[in-house]
Amino acid sequence: MRSLILSSSAILLATAALAQTPPPAPPGGPPAAWQQSMTIAGRVARFTLTPRGELDGLILGDGTQVHVPPHLSAELAAAVRPDDAVNVSGFRSPTGALFIATSVTDTANNQTVVDRGPPPPGMAPPPPPPGMPAPGAQSATAQGRVQRLLRGPAGDVNGALLDDGTILRLPPPVAYQMALMPGQTVAAQGWGLSTAYGRVVDVQSIGASAPQLNPVSAPQPGLMAPPAPGAVPPPPPPGGPVPPRR
């Protein structure tokens, strides 16, 4: 009887210990810095554009940059309008520089865009070869003052919004080498697209002024911009891995 009581007590103690131990994180989950999902609210000030003219996010009235994968461009355009109020669910980057959306709800019409992962292979159009224009793009120039920097999901600077509304897109190593900062005056030449949502220039050469333009070359091995402090890859969206981001 004493042995039975001791055995039962041991089982109860082990069970209590297990109950107090949190279960391990499931394999393949988001990095710890991204595990806290949240919802933010704001009003759409403008859209951001890829070099192909696709929508790849929003800038809210408080300045928050929200990233939405380009494969949702058509859905985002159909659901959301500039100046609409939106609720955005997702993850804030560890640096606080970007919010990665997993869903965007327009509160005016109650339409929601959800990121369920990238389209199947072969369904999305391939990107143009490096240095080649997107369909419909024409040679263009832009000059102005940097209003704000634009970032990729890992926190790397991959573009700039000028004070006239033009979006410049350029490789992160070039943005890093130029030490792009808000308030800086830049000139750029490249392939431009004007859309209903704004103007974007895929930068082929850039400098402090038109006479100082330098060509943008393909990144060399080892010549990469360092990640933003604390930057980690974004978490996968529900239902699939993160698609390649531009």
FENSULRA-V138678 format. One record per run of one state. SS is the DSSP state (2 for helix, 1 for strand, 0 for the rest). FROM is the first residue (numbers start at 1). TO is the last residue. If there is no record, write none. Layout:
BEGIN
((SS	FROM	TO) (SS	FROM	TO))
END
This chain:
BEGIN
((0	1	1) (2	2	20) (0	21	31) (2	32	34) (0	35	37) (1	38	49) (0	50	54) (1	55	60) (0	61	64) (1	65	67) (0	68	69) (2	70	79) (0	80	84) (1	85	92) (0	93	98) (1	99	106) (0	107	110) (1	111	114) (0	115	137) (1	138	151) (0	152	156) (1	157	162) (0	163	166) (1	167	169) (0	170	171) (2	172	178) (0	179	184) (1	185	195) (0	196	197) (1	198	207) (0	208	209) (2	210	212) (0	213	213) (1	214	215) (0	216	246))
END
